[in-house]
């Protein structure tokens, strides 16, 4: 198992890595099976309010 740690939760005024907008929605995502033995981590999904880019962040506080 070699997993990159998720970045920490960046708060309500998170900066979008694609368009630099300040502000992103947050949605909790449960762990999901990807097929085989792969399982995604439970995480927070951030979605930019301007460009809809999505990225993952760790739970706050981390589990
Ligand atoms: Zn954006």
PDB file of the backbone (N, CA, C, O) and the ligand in Angstrom, with CONECT records:
HET     ZN  A 101       1
ATOM      1  N   UNK A   1       0.855  -1.199   0.000  1.00  0.00           N
ATOM      2  CA  UNK A   1       0.000   0.000   0.000  1.00  0.00           C
ATOM      3  C   UNK A   1       0.886   1.242   0.000  1.00  0.00           C
ATOM      4  O   UNK A   1       1.675   1.457   0.920  1.00  0.00           O
ATOM      5  N   UNK A   2       0.747   2.035  -1.018  1.00  0.00           N
ATOM      6  CA  UNK A   2       1.569   3.241  -1.129  1.00  0.00           C
ATOM      7  C   UNK A   2       0.646   4.377  -1.529  1.00  0.00           C
ATOM      8  O   UNK A   2       0.345   4.568  -2.707  1.00  0.00           O
ATOM      9  N   UNK A   3       0.214   5.106  -0.559  1.00  0.00           N
ATOM     10  CA  UNK A   3      -0.856   6.076  -0.779  1.00  0.00           C
ATOM     11  C   UNK A   3      -0.365   7.477  -0.433  1.00  0.00           C
ATOM     12  O   UNK A   3       0.239   7.703   0.616  1.00  0.00           O
ATOM     13  N   UNK A   4      -0.635   8.392  -1.324  1.00  0.00           N
ATOM     14  CA  UNK A   4      -0.289   9.793  -1.038  1.00  0.00           C
ATOM     15  C   UNK A   4      -1.254  10.321   0.019  1.00  0.00           C
ATOM     16  O   UNK A   4      -2.464  10.131  -0.103  1.00  0.00           O
ATOM     17  N   UNK A   5      -0.740  10.977   1.047  1.00  0.00           N
ATOM     18  CA  UNK A   5      -1.678  11.554   2.005  1.00  0.00           C
ATOM     19  C   UNK A   5      -2.471  12.692   1.357  1.00  0.00           C
ATOM     20  O   UNK A   5      -1.941  13.446   0.542  1.00  0.00           O
ATOM     21  N   UNK A   6      -3.714  12.799   1.724  1.00  0.00           N
ATOM     22  CA  UNK A   6      -4.531  13.886   1.193  1.00  0.00           C
ATOM     23  C   UNK A   6      -4.085  15.207   1.812  1.00  0.00           C
ATOM     24  O   UNK A   6      -3.610  15.221   2.947  1.00  0.00           O
ATOM     25  N   UNK A   7      -4.227  16.310   1.090  1.00  0.00           N
ATOM     26  CA  UNK A   7      -3.904  17.597   1.699  1.00  0.00           C
ATOM     27  C   UNK A   7      -4.899  17.909   2.813  1.00  0.00           C
ATOM     28  O   UNK A   7      -6.037  17.442   2.760  1.00  0.00           O
ATOM     29  N   UNK A   8      -4.505  18.678   3.810  1.00  0.00           N
ATOM     30  CA  UNK A   8      -5.431  19.002   4.898  1.00  0.00           C
ATOM     31  C   UNK A   8      -6.576  19.887   4.398  1.00  0.00           C
ATOM     32  O   UNK A   8      -6.451  20.580   3.389  1.00  0.00           O
ATOM     33  N   UNK A   9      -7.671  19.847   5.112  1.00  0.00           N
ATOM     34  CA  UNK A   9      -8.824  20.689   4.777  1.00  0.00           C
ATOM     35  C   UNK A   9      -8.406  22.153   4.807  1.00  0.00           C
ATOM     36  O   UNK A   9      -7.788  22.609   5.769  1.00  0.00           O
ATOM     37  N   UNK A  10      -8.744  22.884   3.756  1.00  0.00           N
ATOM     38  CA  UNK A  10      -8.245  24.255   3.632  1.00  0.00           C
ATOM     39  C   UNK A  10      -9.276  25.318   3.977  1.00  0.00           C
ATOM     40  O   UNK A  10      -9.042  26.505   3.749  1.00  0.00           O
ATOM     41  N   UNK A  11     -10.418  24.906   4.525  1.00  0.00           N
ATOM     42  CA  UNK A  11     -11.370  25.887   5.033  1.00  0.00           C
ATOM     43  C   UNK A  11     -12.343  26.380   3.965  1.00  0.00           C
ATOM     44  O   UNK A  11     -12.230  26.027   2.791  1.00  0.00           O
ATOM     45  N   UNK A  12     -13.293  27.196   4.391  1.00  0.00           N
ATOM     46  CA  UNK A  12     -14.345  27.664   3.485  1.00  0.00           C
ATOM     47  C   UNK A  12     -13.814  28.572   2.383  1.00  0.00           C
ATOM     48  O   UNK A  12     -14.403  28.641   1.305  1.00  0.00           O
ATOM     49  N   UNK A  13     -12.718  29.263   2.638  1.00  0.00           N
ATOM     50  CA  UNK A  13     -12.160  30.184   1.649  1.00  0.00           C
ATOM     51  C   UNK A  13     -10.969  29.560   0.929  1.00  0.00           C
ATOM     52  O   UNK A  13      -9.988  30.246   0.640  1.00  0.00           O
ATOM     53  N   UNK A  14     -11.050  28.282   0.644  1.00  0.00           N
ATOM     54  CA  UNK A  14      -9.971  27.592  -0.062  1.00  0.00           C
ATOM     55  C   UNK A  14      -9.719  28.240  -1.420  1.00  0.00           C
ATOM     56  O   UNK A  14     -10.645  28.716  -2.076  1.00  0.00           O
ATOM     57  N   UNK A  15      -8.451  28.249  -1.830  1.00  0.00           N
ATOM     58  CA  UNK A  15      -8.117  28.797  -3.142  1.00  0.00           C
ATOM     59  C   UNK A  15      -8.101  27.681  -4.173  1.00  0.00           C
ATOM     60  O   UNK A  15      -7.421  26.671  -3.993  1.00  0.00           O
ATOM     61  N   UNK A  16      -8.845  27.862  -5.246  1.00  0.00           N
ATOM     62  CA  UNK A  16      -8.888  26.868  -6.318  1.00  0.00           C
ATOM     63  C   UNK A  16      -7.526  26.772  -6.991  1.00  0.00           C
ATOM     64  O   UNK A  16      -6.946  27.792  -7.364  1.00  0.00           O
ATOM     65  N   UNK A  17      -7.005  25.542  -7.152  1.00  0.00           N
ATOM     66  CA  UNK A  17      -5.694  25.399  -7.800  1.00  0.00           C
ATOM     67  C   UNK A  17      -5.732  25.672  -9.301  1.00  0.00           C
ATOM     68  O   UNK A  17      -4.679  25.771  -9.932  1.00  0.00           O
ATOM     69  N   UNK A  18      -6.904  25.793  -9.875  1.00  0.00           N
ATOM     70  CA  UNK A  18      -7.012  26.007 -11.327  1.00  0.00           C
ATOM     71  C   UNK A  18      -7.302  27.456 -11.706  1.00  0.00           C
ATOM     72  O   UNK A  18      -6.758  27.964 -12.687  1.00  0.00           O
ATOM     73  N   UNK A  19      -8.162  28.127 -10.927  1.00  0.00           N
ATOM     74  CA  UNK A  19      -8.546  29.490 -11.335  1.00  0.00           C
ATOM     75  C   UNK A  19      -8.315  30.522 -10.242  1.00  0.00           C
ATOM     76  O   UNK A  19      -8.627  31.699 -10.425  1.00  0.00           O
ATOM     77  N   UNK A  20      -7.764  30.087  -9.092  1.00  0.00           N
ATOM     78  CA  UNK A  20      -7.426  30.985  -7.985  1.00  0.00           C
ATOM     79  C   UNK A  20      -8.626  31.663  -7.348  1.00  0.00           C
ATOM     80  O   UNK A  20      -8.464  32.620  -6.591  1.00  0.00           O
ATOM     81  N   UNK A  21      -9.814  31.187  -7.637  1.00  0.00           N
ATOM     82  CA  UNK A  21     -10.994  31.708  -6.947  1.00  0.00           C
ATOM     83  C   UNK A  21     -10.916  31.357  -5.476  1.00  0.00           C
ATOM     84  O   UNK A  21     -10.452  30.272  -5.125  1.00  0.00           O
ATOM     85  N   UNK A  22     -11.357  32.246  -4.613  1.00  0.00           N
ATOM     86  CA  UNK A  22     -11.421  31.950  -3.188  1.00  0.00           C
ATOM     87  C   UNK A  22     -12.830  31.508  -2.844  1.00  0.00           C
ATOM     88  O   UNK A  22     -13.772  32.298  -2.894  1.00  0.00           O
ATOM     89  N   UNK A  23     -12.963  30.240  -2.494  1.00  0.00           N
ATOM     90  CA  UNK A  23     -14.270  29.728  -2.116  1.00  0.00           C
ATOM     91  C   UNK A  23     -14.564  28.442  -2.839  1.00  0.00           C
ATOM     92  O   UNK A  23     -14.511  28.378  -4.067  1.00  0.00           O
ATOM     93  N   UNK A  24     -14.880  27.397  -2.058  1.00  0.00           N
ATOM     94  CA  UNK A  24     -15.164  26.092  -2.653  1.00  0.00           C
ATOM     95  C   UNK A  24     -16.194  25.377  -1.790  1.00  0.00           C
ATOM     96  O   UNK A  24     -16.193  25.500  -0.566  1.00  0.00           O
ATOM     97  N   UNK A  25     -17.072  24.629  -2.448  1.00  0.00           N
ATOM     98  CA  UNK A  25     -18.028  23.795  -1.725  1.00  0.00           C
ATOM     99  C   UNK A  25     -17.311  22.592  -1.127  1.00  0.00           C
ATOM    100  O   UNK A  25     -16.245  22.190  -1.593  1.00  0.00           O
ATOM    101  N   UNK A  26     -17.907  22.033  -0.102  1.00  0.00           N
ATOM    102  CA  UNK A  26     -17.349  20.846   0.537  1.00  0.00           C
ATOM    103  C   UNK A  26     -18.418  19.772   0.580  1.00  0.00           C
ATOM    104  O   UNK A  26     -19.558  20.045   0.955  1.00  0.00           O
ATOM    105  N   UNK A  27     -18.062  18.557   0.201  1.00  0.00           N
ATOM    106  CA  UNK A  27     -18.986  17.427   0.299  1.00  0.00           C
ATOM    107  C   UNK A  27     -18.231  16.212   0.814  1.00  0.00           C
ATOM    108  O   UNK A  27     -17.156  15.879   0.316  1.00  0.00           O
ATOM    109  N   UNK A  28     -18.798  15.561   1.805  1.00  0.00           N
ATOM    110  CA  UNK A  28     -18.171  14.361   2.342  1.00  0.00           C
ATOM    111  C   UNK A  28     -18.363  13.200   1.369  1.00  0.00           C
ATOM    112  O   UNK A  28     -19.444  13.000   0.816  1.00  0.00           O
ATOM    113  N   UNK A  29     -17.287  12.442   1.177  1.00  0.00           N
ATOM    114  CA  UNK A  29     -17.343  11.266   0.315  1.00  0.00           C
ATOM    115  C   UNK A  29     -16.902  10.049   1.101  1.00  0.00           C
ATOM    116  O   UNK A  29     -15.788  10.030   1.625  1.00  0.00           O
ATOM    117  N   UNK A  30     -17.748   9.027   1.199  1.00  0.00           N
ATOM    118  CA  UNK A  30     -17.336   7.813   1.902  1.00  0.00           C
ATOM    119  C   UNK A  30     -16.294   7.048   1.101  1.00  0.00           C
ATOM    120  O   UNK A  30     -16.119   7.278  -0.096  1.00  0.00           O
ATOM    121  N   UNK A  31     -15.608   6.137   1.777  1.00  0.00           N
ATOM    122  CA  UNK A  31     -14.668   5.242   1.082  1.00  0.00           C
ATOM    123  C   UNK A  31     -15.442   4.441   0.043  1.00  0.00           C
ATOM    124  O   UNK A  31     -16.575   4.026   0.290  1.00  0.00           O
ATOM    125  N   UNK A  32     -14.827   4.221  -1.128  1.00  0.00           N
ATOM    126  CA  UNK A  32     -15.486   3.497  -2.207  1.00  0.00           C
ATOM    127  C   UNK A  32     -14.552   2.454  -2.778  1.00  0.00           C
ATOM    128  O   UNK A  32     -13.336   2.643  -2.825  1.00  0.00           O
ATOM    129  N   UNK A  33     -15.133   1.358  -3.210  1.00  0.00           N
ATOM    130  CA  UNK A  33     -14.340   0.351  -3.918  1.00  0.00           C
ATOM    131  C   UNK A  33     -14.125   0.798  -5.355  1.00  0.00           C
ATOM    132  O   UNK A  33     -15.052   1.254  -6.025  1.00  0.00           O
ATOM    133  N   UNK A  34     -12.892   0.661  -5.817  1.00  0.00           N
ATOM    134  CA  UNK A  34     -12.585   1.013  -7.205  1.00  0.00           C
ATOM    135  C   UNK A  34     -12.511  -0.221  -8.086  1.00  0.00           C
ATOM    136  O   UNK A  34     -12.391  -0.101  -9.305  1.00  0.00           O
ATOM    137  N   UNK A  35     -12.578  -1.388  -7.501  1.00  0.00           N
ATOM    138  CA  UNK A  35     -12.348  -2.614  -8.256  1.00  0.00           C
ATOM    139  C   UNK A  35     -11.055  -3.240  -7.780  1.00  0.00           C
ATOM    140  O   UNK A  35     -10.145  -2.536  -7.344  1.00  0.00           O
ATOM    141  N   UNK A  36     -10.965  -4.569  -7.861  1.00  0.00           N
ATOM    142  CA  UNK A  36      -9.791  -5.242  -7.327  1.00  0.00           C
ATOM    143  C   UNK A  36      -9.717  -5.012  -5.831  1.00  0.00           C
ATOM    144  O   UNK A  36     -10.721  -5.120  -5.128  1.00  0.00           O
ATOM    145  N   UNK A  37      -8.535  -4.697  -5.351  1.00  0.00           N
ATOM    146  CA  UNK A  37      -8.362  -4.480  -3.915  1.00  0.00           C
ATOM    147  C   UNK A  37      -8.268  -2.998  -3.592  1.00  0.00           C
ATOM    148  O   UNK A  37      -7.975  -2.622  -2.457  1.00  0.00           O
ATOM    149  N   UNK A  38      -8.515  -2.162  -4.587  1.00  0.00           N
ATOM    150  CA  UNK A  38      -8.353  -0.731  -4.351  1.00  0.00           C
ATOM    151  C   UNK A  38      -9.584  -0.146  -3.683  1.00  0.00           C
ATOM    152  O   UNK A  38     -10.723  -0.464  -4.024  1.00  0.00           O
ATOM    153  N   UNK A  39      -9.314   0.709  -2.732  1.00  0.00           N
ATOM    154  CA  UNK A  39     -10.377   1.369  -1.987  1.00  0.00           C
ATOM    155  C   UNK A  39      -9.961   2.827  -1.838  1.00  0.00           C
ATOM    156  O   UNK A  39      -8.851   3.117  -1.393  1.00  0.00           O
ATOM    157  N   UNK A  40     -10.853   3.746  -2.211  1.00  0.00           N
ATOM    158  CA  UNK A  40     -10.532   5.158  -1.992  1.00  0.00           C
ATOM    159  C   UNK A  40     -10.687   5.470  -0.514  1.00  0.00           C
ATOM    160  O   UNK A  40     -11.447   4.809   0.194  1.00  0.00           O
ATOM    161  N   UNK A  41      -9.977   6.457  -0.064  1.00  0.00           N
ATOM    162  CA  UNK A  41     -10.117   6.890   1.324  1.00  0.00           C
ATOM    163  C   UNK A  41     -11.374   7.737   1.477  1.00  0.00           C
ATOM    164  O   UNK A  41     -11.790   8.445   0.560  1.00  0.00           O
ATOM    165  N   UNK A  42     -11.962   7.643   2.656  1.00  0.00           N
ATOM    166  CA  UNK A  42     -12.995   8.599   3.032  1.00  0.00           C
ATOM    167  C   UNK A  42     -12.350   9.984   2.976  1.00  0.00           C
ATOM    168  O   UNK A  42     -11.239  10.170   3.471  1.00  0.00           O
ATOM    169  N   UNK A  43     -13.035  10.945   2.381  1.00  0.00           N
ATOM    170  CA  UNK A  43     -12.401  12.265   2.224  1.00  0.00           C
ATOM    171  C   UNK A  43     -13.470  13.345   2.044  1.00  0.00           C
ATOM    172  O   UNK A  43     -14.663  13.055   1.956  1.00  0.00           O
ATOM    173  N   UNK A  44     -13.022  14.562   1.992  1.00  0.00           N
ATOM    174  CA  UNK A  44     -13.887  15.688   1.668  1.00  0.00           C
ATOM    175  C   UNK A  44     -13.622  16.088   0.225  1.00  0.00           C
ATOM    176  O   UNK A  44     -12.475  16.290  -0.172  1.00  0.00           O
ATOM    177  N   UNK A  45     -14.678  16.200  -0.546  1.00  0.00           N
ATOM    178  CA  UNK A  45     -14.516  16.639  -1.931  1.00  0.00           C
ATOM    179  C   UNK A  45     -14.781  18.136  -1.998  1.00  0.00           C
ATOM    180  O   UNK A  45     -15.844  18.601  -1.584  1.00  0.00           O
ATOM    181  N   UNK A  46     -13.840  18.877  -2.508  1.00  0.00           N
ATOM    182  CA  UNK A  46     -14.001  20.327  -2.666  1.00  0.00           C
ATOM    183  C   UNK A  46     -14.357  20.600  -4.125  1.00  0.00           C
ATOM    184  O   UNK A  46     -13.855  19.944  -5.038  1.00  0.00           O
ATOM    185  N   UNK A  47     -15.235  21.581  -4.321  1.00  0.00           N
ATOM    186  CA  UNK A  47     -15.607  21.955  -5.682  1.00  0.00           C
ATOM    187  C   UNK A  47     -15.595  23.462  -5.779  1.00  0.00           C
ATOM    188  O   UNK A  47     -16.308  24.148  -5.046  1.00  0.00           O
ATOM    189  N   UNK A  48     -14.788  23.973  -6.681  1.00  0.00           N
ATOM    190  CA  UNK A  48     -14.655  25.419  -6.864  1.00  0.00           C
ATOM    191  C   UNK A  48     -16.002  26.035  -7.228  1.00  0.00           C
ATOM    192  O   UNK A  48     -16.729  25.500  -8.065  1.00  0.00           O
ATOM    193  N   UNK A  49     -16.333  27.167  -6.595  1.00  0.00           N
ATOM    194  CA  UNK A  49     -17.604  27.838  -6.874  1.00  0.00           C
ATOM    195  C   UNK A  49     -17.602  28.533  -8.231  1.00  0.00           C
ATOM    196  O   UNK A  49     -18.665  28.842  -8.769  1.00  0.00           O
ATOM    197  N   UNK A  50     -16.422  28.781  -8.789  1.00  0.00           N
ATOM    198  CA  UNK A  50     -16.359  29.474 -10.078  1.00  0.00           C
ATOM    199  C   UNK A  50     -16.231  28.501 -11.250  1.00  0.00           C
ATOM    200  O   UNK A  50     -17.017  28.552 -12.196  1.00  0.00           O
ATOM    201  N   UNK A  51     -15.223  27.606 -11.178  1.00  0.00           N
ATOM    202  CA  UNK A  51     -14.930  26.801 -12.373  1.00  0.00           C
ATOM    203  C   UNK A  51     -15.318  25.331 -12.222  1.00  0.00           C
ATOM    204  O   UNK A  51     -15.154  24.550 -13.159  1.00  0.00           O
ATOM    205  N   UNK A  52     -15.833  24.948 -11.047  1.00  0.00           N
ATOM    206  CA  UNK A  52     -16.286  23.583 -10.794  1.00  0.00           C
ATOM    207  C   UNK A  52     -15.166  22.544 -10.781  1.00  0.00           C
ATOM    208  O   UNK A  52     -15.429  21.343 -10.830  1.00  0.00           O
ATOM    209  N   UNK A  53     -13.936  23.001 -10.715  1.00  0.00           N
ATOM    210  CA  UNK A  53     -12.847  22.043 -10.531  1.00  0.00           C
ATOM    211  C   UNK A  53     -13.032  21.348  -9.191  1.00  0.00           C
ATOM    212  O   UNK A  53     -13.410  21.977  -8.203  1.00  0.00           O
ATOM    213  N   UNK A  54     -12.762  20.033  -9.163  1.00  0.00           N
ATOM    214  CA  UNK A  54     -12.913  19.257  -7.923  1.00  0.00           C
ATOM    215  C   UNK A  54     -11.577  18.712  -7.479  1.00  0.00           C
ATOM    216  O   UNK A  54     -10.756  18.297  -8.297  1.00  0.00           O
ATOM    217  N   UNK A  55     -11.368  18.717  -6.181  1.00  0.00           N
ATOM    218  CA  UNK A  55     -10.172  18.072  -5.646  1.00  0.00           C
ATOM    219  C   UNK A  55     -10.497  17.483  -4.285  1.00  0.00           C
ATOM    220  O   UNK A  55     -11.540  17.768  -3.697  1.00  0.00           O
ATOM    221  N   UNK A  56      -9.582  16.653  -3.798  1.00  0.00           N
ATOM    222  CA  UNK A  56      -9.810  15.934  -2.549  1.00  0.00           C
ATOM    223  C   UNK A  56      -9.018  16.556  -1.416  1.00  0.00           C
ATOM    224  O   UNK A  56      -7.885  17.001  -1.600  1.00  0.00           O
ATOM    225  N   UNK A  57      -9.631  16.580  -0.243  1.00  0.00           N
ATOM    226  CA  UNK A  57      -8.915  16.985   0.966  1.00  0.00           C
ATOM    227  C   UNK A  57      -9.251  16.009   2.082  1.00  0.00           C
ATOM    228  O   UNK A  57     -10.258  15.301   2.038  1.00  0.00           O
ATOM    229  N   UNK A  58      -8.376  15.993   3.086  1.00  0.00           N
ATOM    230  CA  UNK A  58      -8.564  15.105   4.234  1.00  0.00           C
ATOM    231  C   UNK A  58      -9.748  15.546   5.076  1.00  0.00           C
ATOM    232  O   UNK A  58     -10.192  16.691   4.994  1.00  0.00           O
ATOM    233  N   UNK A  59     -10.254  14.628   5.884  1.00  0.00           N
ATOM    234  CA  UNK A  59     -11.290  14.968   6.850  1.00  0.00           C
ATOM    235  C   UNK A  59     -10.755  15.987   7.835  1.00  0.00           C
ATOM    236  O   UNK A  59      -9.543  16.094   8.023  1.00  0.00           O
ATOM    237  N   UNK A  60     -11.644  16.737   8.463  1.00  0.00           N
ATOM    238  CA  UNK A  60     -11.242  17.772   9.402  1.00  0.00           C
ATOM    239  C   UNK A  60     -11.997  17.594  10.713  1.00  0.00           C
ATOM    240  O   UNK A  60     -13.189  17.899  10.749  1.00  0.00           O
ATOM    241  N   UNK A  61     -11.390  17.130  11.767  1.00  0.00           N
ATOM    242  CA  UNK A  61      -9.992  16.721  11.838  1.00  0.00           C
ATOM    243  C   UNK A  61      -9.779  15.374  11.131  1.00  0.00           C
ATOM    244  O   UNK A  61     -10.737  14.637  10.903  1.00  0.00           O
ATOM    245  N   UNK A  62      -8.526  15.056  10.787  1.00  0.00           N
ATOM    246  CA  UNK A  62      -8.262  13.775  10.113  1.00  0.00           C
ATOM    247  C   UNK A  62      -8.741  12.594  10.952  1.00  0.00           C
ATOM    248  O   UNK A  62      -8.635  12.608  12.179  1.00  0.00           O
ATOM    249  N   UNK A  63      -9.261  11.587  10.289  1.00  0.00           N
ATOM    250  CA  UNK A  63      -9.752  10.391  10.995  1.00  0.00           C
ATOM    251  C   UNK A  63      -8.572   9.624  11.609  1.00  0.00           C
ATOM    252  O   UNK A  63      -8.772   8.589  12.245  1.00  0.00           O
TER     253      UNK A  63
HETATM  254 ZN    ZN A 101     -11.675  27.268  -9.901  1.00  0.00          ZN
END
